[in-house]
Amino acid sequence: MKRLQRIFLDDRFSAALILLTLALATTASGVLSRVDNLLYDLGQRAITQPVPDDIVLVAIDESSLSQLGRWPWSRRLHAALIDRLAADGAKVIALDIVFAEPDTADQPADALLAEAIARAGNVVLPVLLESSRSNGQLLETLPLPQLLEQAAGLGRVHAELDADGIARSVFLWEGVGTAAWPHFGQAVLTVAGIRPPGLPAAAPAGAAAQPFALVRDRQRRVGFLGPPGHVRSVSYAQALTGEFAPGAFRGRIVLVGATAAGMGDLLPTPVSGLAAPMPGVEFNANVVAAMRDGRLIRELPRTPTLLLTVVVALLPLAWLARLNPLSGLLASLAWFVAVAAVGAFLPMLARLWMPVAGALLAILLAYPVWSWRRLESAGRFLDHELKRLRQELGAAAEPTVREAVPDPFQARIRQVQAAAHRLRHLQQERRETLAFISHDIRAPLASALMQIDSLLPQQQARLRAPLTRGLELAEAFLRTSRAEMLDPARFEELDCGAVLHQAIDDAHVTAREKSVRLVRELPADPLWVDGEFGLLHRAMLNLILNAIHHAPSGSAVELALRAAEGRAEISVTDHGPGIGETDQSRLFQRFSRIAQSGGGSGLGLYFVRTVAEKHGGAVKVRTAAGGPTCFTLSLPLAQH
């Protein structure tokens, strides 16, 4: 139970769990779908496609209404238009006009229109899905039977409106009961003989019929060409009267439909919005161009979407744990902008759409959530440390002035200030103690050693050993305390090789007395490190003297210096009895002695480890019982 609690209290895990829940819940529920649609619209508006030369609109515009009269017009006019377009060589004539009821004012006109459609042989007519009344049953409104018989193709004119009322997508197949009707644009391309391979040639098979229900298949978002008016158009009246250059429609896909505002066939789109909607016939022209050019946009399936959302949402935690607060905030903002840009431009560049609002929400909240979890962690750590300080320092760790502090963090700060004041006092006492040891204990010991020579030989032998031992212990303690209090601000640039040379020279007399050879393997070029000369020199000398002490008489102690991975490595190898596995675990601890150490103070290797760590380095040993022993002191090279 405690382990589970520790896991949930872990900063990264708890922050990741919160962001993961937000991202997945938002993406799965679609609660921020308007944000995703806004990004999609920004991408559509930012990238405009070239105007297609082979798609032309014949627009029933205000000019045509003023010339030809009020709508609806006689179907004789439509028949004449079809003949005119067919004569000019139009590849497909797509009439985005519903002919569901007979022309009661001019009954023969229906027959004339049917004959014109038959003569052209390439006319596509629309199928309209509509409701008989509000929330009533859906109906499929087909063209008149006589027109239906002559049409080269039928397609459904219908655009899907999203929750914000914008038309961004179409279904390739749709119908009442079964998805029997292709989209109008798909029917146009089929008649033109240029249907892309990716578009299905027939309605999906195997789907169960659902009477009176709208059945849809394969929704695709539309990659728009540009804003309304981007597709080339010719006025209906001009096309009807032949006021165009010969061959203007030859080999082209011609869509005929209403563009006048009073006709009501207008759709809000990503490139137009609600203020300036796009005519339905131009929307269908955009669908035709998108189908033909492979610019229909698929939505990424649910499982990959959720997996990518998880990765994108949790990525900020990778740098928030490593960067300082300002850099982490800037990196998170940059990542937010990058993901938003991908959400906007991925549909246009890769023909894929992925909702990124959930990931954006998680990225936006990553910095506050991470900061909150770190503050919680810092608060727990402060409470724990203050409790420990109160136990160690007693009443001195409490604020001297008792006042109401409503802010818990401010109260902790007051307690930390009191503890810091007490620690500074203890530090001063420590300095005074070191001064006392240095002067009042070490000086008498050194003086006593100097006066021993005046005593009898028996008295000298009896007093020299304990006095020397006491002086060495005082010296070792002082050196270790100075190493523990080392201030990196006092570092200077040193040649590591020169320091090691000095330490080897100082150990030469001891090595000669024991008949041990010191074998050097040092580079000719300097290796620069930042450090304090006296402490580094003493640390190296400790390792060398320790190796000489354990080396057999007549053997060699090998000393080497090399640069490796940005560090200077000093290795000291002796061929003594080695160190047992049990002793290795406590080798660098304070006051630890091993069986082979003799009467040492137990501070020599602890001093070496302290100096190494204060310089940003480390010391390690490679040994085994009965084999050679190699101590390696590594220090970071100075950065020039």
C-alpha positions as CSV (number, residue, x, y, z in Angstrom):
1,M,0.0,0.0,0.0
2,K,2.8,2.4,0.9
3,R,4.6,1.6,-2.4
4,L,1.4,2.4,-4.3
5,Q,1.1,5.6,-2.4
6,R,4.7,6.5,-3.2
7,I,4.0,5.9,-6.9
8,F,1.0,8.2,-6.9
9,L,3.0,10.9,-5.1
10,D,5.8,10.7,-7.6
11,D,5.8,14.0,-9.6
12,R,6.2,12.5,-13.1
13,F,3.7,9.7,-12.6
14,S,1.0,11.9,-11.0
15,A,1.5,14.7,-13.6
16,A,1.4,12.2,-16.4
17,L,-1.8,10.6,-15.1
18,I,-3.5,13.9,-14.9
19,L,-2.5,15.0,-18.4
20,L,-3.2,11.6,-19.8
21,T,-6.8,11.6,-18.4
22,L,-7.4,15.1,-19.7
23,A,-6.1,14.4,-23.2
24,L,-7.9,11.1,-23.7
25,A,-11.2,12.2,-22.2
26,T,-11.2,15.4,-24.3
27,T,-10.3,13.5,-27.5
28,A,-12.7,10.6,-27.0
29,S,-15.6,12.9,-26.1
30,G,-15.1,15.5,-28.8
31,V,-16.0,18.2,-26.3
32,L,-13.4,20.5,-28.0
33,S,-14.4,19.6,-31.5
34,R,-14.9,23.3,-32.3
35,V,-11.2,23.9,-31.6
36,D,-10.2,21.1,-34.0
37,N,-12.6,22.5,-36.6
38,L,-11.1,26.0,-36.1
39,L,-7.6,24.7,-36.8
40,Y,-8.8,22.8,-39.8
41,D,-10.4,26.0,-41.2
42,L,-7.2,28.0,-40.6
43,G,-5.3,25.5,-42.7
44,Q,-7.8,25.6,-45.5
45,R,-7.7,29.4,-45.6
46,A,-3.9,29.5,-45.4
47,I,-3.3,27.3,-48.4
48,T,-5.1,28.1,-51.7
49,Q,-5.0,25.6,-54.6
50,P,-4.5,26.7,-58.2
51,V,-7.7,27.4,-60.2
52,P,-8.6,24.2,-62.1
53,D,-8.8,24.9,-65.8
54,D,-11.2,22.1,-66.7
55,I,-14.0,22.9,-64.2
56,V,-16.4,25.7,-65.1
57,L,-19.5,26.9,-63.4
58,V,-22.6,28.2,-65.3
59,A,-24.0,30.5,-62.7
60,I,-27.6,31.4,-62.2
61,D,-26.6,34.8,-60.9
62,E,-28.4,38.1,-60.3
63,S,-27.6,39.2,-63.9
64,S,-29.2,36.1,-65.3
65,L,-32.3,36.6,-63.2
66,S,-32.6,40.2,-64.3
67,Q,-32.3,39.2,-68.0
68,L,-34.4,36.0,-68.0
69,G,-37.0,36.8,-65.4
70,R,-38.1,35.4,-62.1
71,W,-37.2,31.8,-61.0
72,P,-38.3,29.2,-61.9
73,W,-37.6,29.5,-65.6
74,S,-39.2,27.4,-68.3
75,R,-37.4,24.2,-68.8
76,R,-37.1,25.1,-72.5
77,L,-34.2,27.4,-71.4
78,H,-32.4,24.5,-69.7
79,A,-32.9,22.4,-72.8
80,A,-31.4,25.1,-74.9
81,L,-28.5,25.5,-72.5
82,I,-27.7,21.8,-72.6
83,D,-27.7,21.9,-76.4
84,R,-25.5,24.9,-76.4
85,L,-23.0,23.3,-74.0
86,A,-23.0,20.0,-75.8
87,A,-22.4,21.7,-79.1
88,D,-19.4,23.4,-77.7
89,G,-17.9,20.1,-76.5
90,A,-18.5,19.9,-72.8
91,K,-17.3,16.7,-71.3
92,V,-19.9,16.5,-68.6
93,I,-22.9,18.7,-67.9
94,A,-23.9,18.5,-64.2
95,L,-27.3,20.2,-63.5
96,D,-27.4,21.1,-59.8
97,I,-31.1,21.9,-60.3
98,V,-33.9,19.7,-58.9
99,F,-36.5,18.7,-61.5
100,A,-38.8,16.8,-59.1
101,E,-42.2,18.1,-60.3
102,P,-43.6,18.7,-63.8
103,D,-43.5,22.2,-65.3
104,T,-47.3,23.0,-65.0
105,A,-46.9,26.3,-66.8
106,D,-45.3,24.8,-69.9
107,Q,-46.0,21.0,-70.0
108,P,-44.2,20.2,-73.3
109,A,-41.0,21.8,-71.8
110,D,-40.3,18.6,-69.8
111,A,-40.3,16.5,-72.9
112,L,-38.0,19.0,-74.6
113,L,-35.6,18.9,-71.6
114,A,-35.6,15.1,-71.7
115,E,-34.8,15.1,-75.4
116,A,-31.9,17.6,-74.9
117,I,-30.5,15.4,-72.1
118,A,-30.7,12.4,-74.4
119,R,-29.0,14.2,-77.2
120,A,-26.1,15.3,-75.0
121,G,-25.7,11.9,-73.4
122,N,-23.5,13.2,-70.6
123,V,-25.9,15.0,-68.3
124,V,-25.8,14.2,-64.5
125,L,-28.9,15.0,-62.5
126,P,-29.2,15.4,-58.7
127,V,-30.9,13.3,-56.1
128,L,-32.2,15.3,-53.1
129,L,-32.5,14.0,-49.6
130,E,-35.1,16.0,-47.7
131,S,-37.7,15.8,-45.0
132,S,-41.4,16.2,-45.6
133,R,-41.7,18.3,-42.4
134,S,-39.6,19.3,-39.4
135,N,-38.1,16.2,-37.9
136,G,-40.2,14.1,-40.2
137,Q,-39.3,11.1,-42.3
138,L,-36.5,11.5,-44.8
139,L,-37.3,11.2,-48.4
140,E,-35.3,10.7,-51.6
141,T,-36.4,13.2,-54.2
142,L,-35.5,11.9,-57.7
143,P,-35.8,13.7,-61.0
144,L,-39.0,13.3,-63.2
145,P,-39.2,9.7,-64.6
146,Q,-38.7,10.9,-68.2
147,L,-35.6,12.9,-67.2
148,L,-34.4,10.0,-65.1
149,E,-34.4,7.7,-68.1
150,Q,-32.2,9.9,-70.2
151,A,-29.7,11.0,-67.5
152,A,-26.2,9.6,-67.8
153,G,-25.7,9.6,-64.1
154,L,-27.4,10.4,-60.8
155,G,-25.7,11.7,-57.6
156,R,-26.8,13.0,-54.3
157,V,-26.3,16.7,-53.6
158,H,-25.8,16.8,-49.8
159,A,-23.2,18.3,-47.5
160,E,-22.7,17.4,-43.9
161,L,-22.9,20.3,-41.5
162,D,-20.8,20.1,-38.4
163,A,-22.0,21.2,-35.0
164,D,-21.0,24.8,-35.7
165,G,-23.0,24.8,-38.9
166,I,-20.0,24.7,-41.3
167,A,-19.9,22.3,-44.3
168,R,-16.5,20.5,-44.2
169,S,-17.2,17.0,-45.4
170,V,-19.3,14.7,-47.5
171,F,-20.2,11.0,-47.5
172,L,-19.2,9.1,-50.6
173,W,-22.4,7.0,-50.3
174,E,-25.7,7.8,-48.7
175,G,-29.3,7.0,-48.9
176,V,-32.5,6.2,-47.0
177,G,-32.6,2.6,-45.9
178,T,-29.3,1.8,-47.8
179,A,-26.4,3.8,-48.9
180,A,-27.4,3.5,-52.5
181,W,-26.5,6.9,-54.0
182,P,-23.0,8.2,-54.7
183,H,-22.2,11.8,-54.1
184,F,-23.0,14.2,-57.0
185,G,-19.2,14.8,-57.6
186,Q,-18.5,11.1,-57.8
187,A,-21.3,10.6,-60.4
188,V,-19.9,13.5,-62.4
189,L,-16.4,12.0,-62.5
190,T,-17.8,8.6,-63.4
191,V,-19.6,10.0,-66.4
192,A,-16.5,12.0,-67.4
193,G,-14.5,8.7,-67.3
194,I,-11.9,10.1,-64.9
195,R,-13.0,8.6,-61.6
196,P,-9.8,8.1,-59.5
197,P,-9.0,4.5,-58.4
198,G,-9.5,5.4,-54.7
199,L,-13.2,6.1,-55.1
200,P,-15.5,3.1,-54.9
201,A,-17.3,2.3,-58.1
202,A,-20.3,0.7,-56.3
203,A,-22.3,1.1,-53.1
204,P,-20.8,-0.8,-50.1
205,A,-22.0,-4.4,-49.9
206,G,-22.9,-6.4,-46.9
207,A,-24.5,-3.5,-44.9
208,A,-27.9,-4.4,-43.4
209,A,-30.8,-2.3,-44.7
210,Q,-32.3,0.2,-42.2
211,P,-35.7,1.2,-43.4
212,F,-36.6,5.0,-43.1
213,A,-33.1,5.7,-41.7
214,L,-30.4,7.7,-43.3
215,V,-27.5,5.3,-44.1
216,R,-24.0,6.7,-44.8
217,D,-20.7,5.4,-45.7
218,R,-17.1,6.7,-45.9
219,Q,-17.1,10.3,-44.7
220,R,-14.4,12.4,-46.2
221,R,-13.4,16.0,-45.5
222,V,-13.0,18.3,-48.5
223,G,-9.8,20.0,-49.4
224,F,-11.1,23.3,-50.7
225,L,-9.6,25.1,-53.7
226,G,-10.1,28.6,-52.2
227,P,-12.7,31.1,-51.1
228,P,-16.1,31.6,-52.9
229,G,-15.6,32.9,-56.5
230,H,-12.3,31.0,-56.9
231,V,-13.7,28.6,-59.5
232,R,-14.1,30.1,-63.0
233,S,-17.7,30.8,-63.8
234,V,-19.8,32.0,-66.8
235,S,-23.2,33.7,-66.4
236,Y,-26.2,31.4,-67.3
237,A,-27.6,34.1,-69.6
238,Q,-24.3,34.5,-71.4
239,A,-23.9,30.7,-71.9
240,L,-27.5,30.5,-73.1
241,T,-27.1,33.2,-75.7
242,G,-23.7,32.0,-76.8
243,E,-21.8,35.0,-75.5
244,F,-18.6,33.1,-74.9
245,A,-15.5,32.2,-77.0
246,P,-15.9,29.1,-79.1
247,G,-14.4,26.1,-77.3
248,A,-14.8,27.7,-73.9
249,F,-16.4,24.5,-72.6
250,R,-14.7,22.0,-74.8
251,G,-13.4,19.0,-72.7
252,R,-14.5,20.6,-69.5
253,I,-16.7,19.6,-66.6
254,V,-19.5,22.1,-66.5
255,L,-21.6,22.5,-63.4
256,V,-24.9,24.5,-63.7
257,G,-26.4,25.9,-60.5
258,A,-27.6,28.9,-58.5
259,T,-25.2,31.5,-57.1
260,A,-27.6,34.3,-56.6
261,A,-28.2,35.2,-52.9
262,G,-31.9,35.0,-53.2
263,M,-31.9,31.4,-54.5
264,G,-31.1,30.1,-51.0
265,D,-28.6,27.4,-52.1
266,L,-25.7,28.7,-50.0
267,L,-23.4,26.8,-47.6
268,P,-21.0,28.1,-44.9
269,T,-17.6,26.6,-45.5
270,P,-14.1,26.7,-43.9
271,V,-13.0,29.2,-46.6
272,S,-16.0,31.4,-46.4
273,G,-17.6,31.2,-42.9
274,L,-21.0,32.2,-42.0
275,A,-20.7,35.8,-43.2
276,A,-20.1,35.0,-46.9
277,P,-21.4,31.4,-47.6
278,M,-20.4,29.5,-50.7
279,P,-23.0,28.6,-53.4
280,G,-23.9,24.9,-53.4
281,V,-22.8,24.5,-57.0
282,E,-19.4,25.8,-56.2
283,F,-19.2,23.6,-53.2
284,N,-19.9,20.6,-55.5
285,A,-17.2,21.9,-57.8
286,N,-14.7,21.8,-54.9
287,V,-15.8,18.3,-54.2
288,V,-15.3,17.2,-57.8
289,A,-11.8,18.8,-57.8
290,A,-10.9,17.2,-54.5
291,M,-12.1,13.7,-55.6
292,R,-10.3,14.0,-58.9
293,D,-7.0,15.3,-57.5
294,G,-6.9,13.0,-54.5
295,R,-7.5,15.9,-52.0
296,L,-10.3,14.2,-50.0
297,I,-9.1,14.1,-46.4
298,R,-9.4,10.9,-44.3
299,E,-9.8,11.0,-40.5
300,L,-7.1,9.1,-38.7
301,P,-8.7,6.0,-37.1
302,R,-9.5,6.1,-33.4
303,T,-6.8,3.9,-32.0
304,P,-3.8,5.6,-33.7
305,T,-5.4,9.0,-32.8
306,L,-5.5,8.1,-29.1
307,L,-2.0,6.7,-29.1
308,L,-0.5,9.8,-30.8
309,T,-2.5,12.0,-28.5
310,V,-0.9,10.2,-25.5
311,V,2.6,10.7,-26.9
312,V,2.1,14.3,-27.9
313,A,0.4,15.2,-24.6
314,L,3.1,13.6,-22.3
315,L,6.2,14.8,-24.2
316,P,6.4,18.1,-22.3
317,L,7.2,16.1,-19.1
318,A,10.4,15.0,-20.8
319,W,11.9,18.5,-20.8
320,L,10.0,20.0,-17.8
321,A,12.0,17.7,-15.5
322,R,15.3,18.8,-17.0
323,L,15.0,22.5,-17.8
324,N,14.7,25.5,-15.6
325,P,11.2,27.0,-15.2
326,L,11.5,29.7,-17.9
327,S,13.1,27.4,-20.4
328,G,10.5,24.7,-19.7
329,L,7.7,27.3,-20.2
330,L,9.1,28.5,-23.5
331,A,9.6,24.9,-24.7
332,S,6.0,24.0,-23.8
333,L,4.7,27.1,-25.6
334,A,6.8,26.2,-28.7
335,W,5.5,22.6,-28.6
336,F,1.9,24.0,-28.3
337,V,2.4,26.1,-31.4
338,A,4.0,23.2,-33.3
339,V,1.2,20.8,-32.5
340,A,-1.5,23.4,-33.4
341,A,0.4,24.0,-36.8
342,V,0.3,20.2,-37.5
343,G,-3.4,20.1,-36.7
344,A,-4.0,23.0,-39.2
345,F,-1.7,21.9,-42.1
346,L,-1.6,18.1,-41.9
347,P,-4.9,17.8,-43.8
348,M,-3.6,19.8,-46.7
349,L,-0.1,18.3,-46.8
350,A,-0.8,14.6,-45.9
351,R,-4.6,14.3,-46.6
352,L,-5.0,13.1,-43.0
353,W,-7.0,14.8,-40.3
354,M,-6.4,14.2,-36.6
355,P,-8.2,16.0,-33.7
356,V,-5.5,17.6,-31.6
357,A,-7.5,19.7,-29.2
358,G,-7.2,17.1,-26.4
359,A,-3.4,17.1,-26.8
360,L,-3.3,20.9,-27.0
361,L,-5.3,21.1,-23.7
362,A,-2.8,18.7,-22.0
363,I,0.2,20.7,-23.4
364,L,-1.3,24.0,-22.2
365,L,-1.8,22.5,-18.7
366,A,1.4,20.6,-18.6
367,Y,3.4,23.5,-17.1
368,P,0.9,24.4,-14.4
369,V,0.3,20.8,-13.5
370,W,4.0,20.0,-13.3
371,S,4.6,23.2,-11.2
372,W,1.8,22.2,-8.9
373,R,3.1,18.7,-8.4
374,R,6.7,20.0,-7.9
375,L,5.4,22.5,-5.3
376,E,3.5,19.7,-3.5
377,S,6.7,17.6,-3.6
378,A,8.8,20.5,-2.4
379,G,6.3,21.1,0.4
380,R,6.5,17.5,1.6
381,F,10.3,17.6,1.5
382,L,10.3,20.9,3.5
383,D,8.0,19.4,6.0
384,H,10.2,16.3,6.4
385,E,13.4,18.3,6.6
386,L,12.0,20.8,9.1
387,K,10.8,17.9,11.2
388,R,14.3,16.5,11.2
389,L,15.9,19.8,11.9
390,R,13.5,20.4,14.8
391,Q,14.5,17.1,16.2
392,E,18.2,17.8,15.8
393,L,18.3,21.5,16.7
394,G,15.4,21.6,19.1
395,A,13.8,24.9,19.9
396,A,16.5,26.8,17.9
397,A,14.8,25.7,14.6
398,E,11.5,27.4,15.5
399,P,10.9,31.1,14.6
400,T,11.8,33.4,17.4
401,V,8.8,35.6,16.8
402,R,5.4,33.9,16.9
403,E,3.0,35.6,14.6
404,A,0.0,34.5,12.5
405,V,1.2,33.4,9.1
406,P,-1.8,32.4,6.9
407,D,0.3,31.2,4.0
408,P,1.7,27.7,4.8
409,F,4.7,28.2,2.5
410,Q,5.5,31.5,4.3
411,A,5.4,29.6,7.6
412,R,7.8,27.0,6.2
413,I,10.1,29.8,5.0
414,R,10.2,31.3,8.5
415,Q,11.1,28.0,10.0
416,V,13.8,27.4,7.3
417,Q,15.2,30.9,8.1
418,A,15.3,30.0,11.8
419,A,17.0,26.7,11.0
420,A,19.5,28.4,8.7
421,H,20.4,30.9,11.4
422,R,21.0,28.1,13.8
423,L,23.1,26.2,11.2
424,R,25.2,29.3,10.6
425,H,25.8,29.5,14.3
426,L,26.8,25.8,14.4
427,Q,29.1,26.4,11.4
428,Q,30.9,29.2,13.3
429,E,31.3,26.9,16.2
430,R,32.8,24.3,13.9
431,R,35.3,26.8,12.6
432,E,36.2,27.7,16.2
433,T,36.6,24.0,17.0
434,L,38.9,23.5,14.0
435,A,40.9,26.5,15.0
436,F,41.2,25.0,18.5
437,I,42.3,21.6,17.2
438,S,44.7,23.3,14.8
439,H,46.4,25.6,17.3
440,D,45.6,24.4,20.9
441,I,46.0,20.6,20.2
442,R,48.3,20.3,17.2
443,A,50.8,22.9,18.3
444,P,51.5,21.3,21.7
445,L,51.9,17.9,20.0
446,A,54.3,19.2,17.4
447,S,56.3,21.1,20.2
448,A,56.4,17.9,22.3
449,L,57.8,15.9,19.3
450,M,60.5,18.6,18.8
451,Q,61.6,18.3,22.5
452,I,61.8,14.5,22.5
453,D,65.3,14.5,21.3
454,S,66.5,15.8,24.7
455,L,65.1,12.8,26.5
456,L,66.8,9.4,27.1
457,P,66.5,6.9,24.2
458,Q,64.1,4.7,26.2
459,Q,61.8,7.7,26.9
460,Q,62.0,8.8,23.2
461,A,60.8,5.4,22.0
462,R,58.0,5.3,24.5
463,L,56.7,8.9,23.7
464,R,57.3,9.4,20.0
465,A,54.8,6.8,18.7
466,P,51.7,8.1,20.6
467,L,52.6,11.8,20.0
468,T,53.1,11.1,16.3
469,R,49.9,9.2,16.2
470,G,48.0,12.0,17.8
471,L,49.5,14.6,15.4
472,E,48.6,12.5,12.4
473,L,45.0,12.1,13.6
474,A,44.7,15.8,14.1
475,E,46.2,16.5,10.7
476,A,43.9,14.0,9.0
477,F,40.8,15.4,10.8
478,L,41.7,18.9,9.8
479,R,42.3,18.0,6.1
480,T,39.0,16.1,6.0
481,S,37.1,19.0,7.5
482,R,38.6,21.5,5.1
483,A,37.6,19.2,2.2
484,E,34.0,19.0,3.4
485,M,33.9,22.8,3.7
486,L,35.5,23.4,0.2
487,D,34.1,26.3,-1.7
488,P,34.1,25.8,-5.5
489,A,34.5,29.6,-6.0
490,R,38.1,29.1,-4.9
491,F,38.9,26.8,-7.7
492,E,41.6,27.7,-10.2
493,E,42.7,26.1,-13.5
494,L,45.4,23.4,-12.8
495,D,47.4,21.0,-14.9
496,C,46.4,17.6,-13.6
497,G,49.7,16.1,-14.7
498,A,51.7,18.7,-12.8
499,V,49.8,18.0,-9.6
500,L,50.3,14.3,-10.0
501,H,54.0,14.8,-10.7
502,Q,54.3,16.7,-7.4
503,A,52.5,14.0,-5.5
504,I,54.8,11.3,-6.9
505,D,57.9,13.3,-6.0
506,D,56.7,13.7,-2.5
507,A,56.1,10.0,-2.1
508,H,59.5,9.1,-3.6
509,V,61.3,8.9,-0.2
510,T,58.7,6.5,1.3
511,A,58.8,4.3,-1.8
512,R,62.6,4.1,-1.7
513,E,62.5,3.1,2.0
514,K,60.2,0.2,1.1
515,S,62.1,-0.7,-2.1
516,V,59.0,0.0,-4.2
517,R,59.4,1.4,-7.7
518,L,57.1,4.2,-8.9
519,V,56.3,3.7,-12.6
520,R,54.8,6.7,-14.4
521,E,52.7,6.8,-17.5
522,L,51.8,10.4,-18.0
523,P,50.9,12.4,-21.2
524,A,53.2,15.0,-22.5
525,D,50.4,17.5,-23.0
526,P,48.7,19.1,-20.0
527,L,45.2,18.1,-18.9
528,W,43.5,21.1,-17.4
529,V,41.0,20.8,-14.5
530,D,39.3,23.3,-12.2
531,G,40.2,22.7,-8.5
532,E,42.1,23.5,-5.4
533,F,45.8,22.5,-5.6
534,G,46.4,21.6,-2.0
535,L,43.4,19.2,-1.6
536,L,44.0,17.5,-5.0
537,H,47.6,17.1,-4.3
538,R,46.9,15.5,-0.9
539,A,44.2,13.2,-2.4
540,M,46.6,11.9,-5.0
541,L,49.4,11.5,-2.4
542,N,47.0,9.5,-0.2
543,L,46.3,7.1,-3.0
544,I,50.0,6.7,-3.8
545,L,51.1,6.3,-0.2
546,N,48.3,3.8,0.3
547,A,49.5,1.8,-2.7
548,I,53.1,1.9,-1.5
549,H,52.0,0.7,2.0
550,H,50.3,-2.4,0.5
551,A,52.8,-3.2,-2.3
552,P,55.3,-6.0,-1.7
553,S,58.9,-5.0,-1.3
554,G,60.6,-5.0,-4.7
555,S,57.4,-4.6,-6.7
556,A,56.1,-1.5,-8.6
557,V,53.3,0.9,-8.2
558,E,52.0,2.0,-11.6
559,L,50.7,5.5,-11.9
560,A,48.9,6.6,-15.1
561,L,47.0,9.7,-16.3
562,R,44.7,9.8,-19.3
563,A,41.8,11.7,-20.8
564,A,38.5,9.8,-21.3
565,E,35.0,11.1,-22.1
566,G,35.7,14.7,-20.9
567,R,37.4,13.6,-17.7
568,A,41.0,13.3,-16.5
569,E,41.5,9.8,-15.0
570,I,44.3,9.2,-12.5
571,S,44.9,5.5,-11.8
572,V,47.2,4.1,-9.0
573,T,47.8,0.3,-9.2
574,D,49.7,-1.9,-6.7
575,H,50.3,-5.6,-6.7
576,G,49.5,-6.2,-3.0
577,P,47.1,-8.7,-1.5
578,G,44.0,-7.0,-2.8
579,I,40.8,-6.1,-0.8
580,G,38.1,-8.5,0.1
581,E,34.5,-8.0,-1.1
582,T,33.2,-7.3,2.4
583,D,35.8,-4.5,2.9
584,Q,35.1,-2.9,-0.5
585,S,31.6,-1.9,0.5
586,R,32.9,0.4,3.4
587,L,36.2,1.3,1.9
588,F,35.4,5.1,1.4
589,Q,33.4,5.5,4.6
590,R,34.5,7.8,7.4
591,F,36.7,6.1,10.1
592,S,36.5,2.7,8.3
593,R,39.5,0.4,8.5
594,I,40.2,-2.8,6.7
595,A,42.3,-5.7,7.8
596,Q,45.3,-4.7,5.8
597,S,45.3,-1.0,6.7
598,G,47.3,-1.3,9.9
599,G,46.9,1.6,12.3
600,G,45.5,4.2,9.9
601,S,43.1,6.9,10.9
602,G,40.3,5.7,8.8
603,L,40.0,9.1,7.1
604,G,42.4,8.7,4.2
605,L,40.1,7.2,1.5
606,Y,37.1,9.1,2.9
607,F,39.2,12.3,2.3
608,V,39.9,11.2,-1.3
609,R,36.2,10.6,-1.9
610,T,35.2,13.9,-0.4
611,V,37.8,15.8,-2.5
612,A,36.7,14.0,-5.7
613,E,33.0,14.7,-5.1
614,K,33.6,18.4,-4.3
615,H,35.4,18.7,-7.6
616,G,32.6,17.0,-9.5
617,G,34.5,13.8,-9.9
618,A,34.5,10.3,-8.3
619,V,36.9,7.7,-7.0
620,K,36.4,3.9,-7.5
621,V,38.4,0.8,-6.9
622,R,38.9,-2.3,-9.0
623,T,40.3,-5.2,-6.9
624,A,39.9,-8.8,-5.8
625,A,41.4,-10.8,-2.9
626,G,44.9,-11.9,-3.9
627,G,45.0,-9.8,-7.1
628,P,46.2,-6.3,-8.0
629,T,44.3,-3.2,-6.7
630,C,43.6,-0.2,-8.9
631,F,42.2,3.1,-7.5
632,T,40.9,5.5,-10.2
633,L,40.3,9.2,-9.4
634,S,38.3,10.9,-12.2
635,L,37.9,14.7,-12.5
636,P,36.0,16.7,-15.1
637,L,38.2,18.5,-17.6
638,A,38.1,22.3,-17.6
639,Q,35.9,23.9,-20.3
640,H,37.9,26.6,-22.0
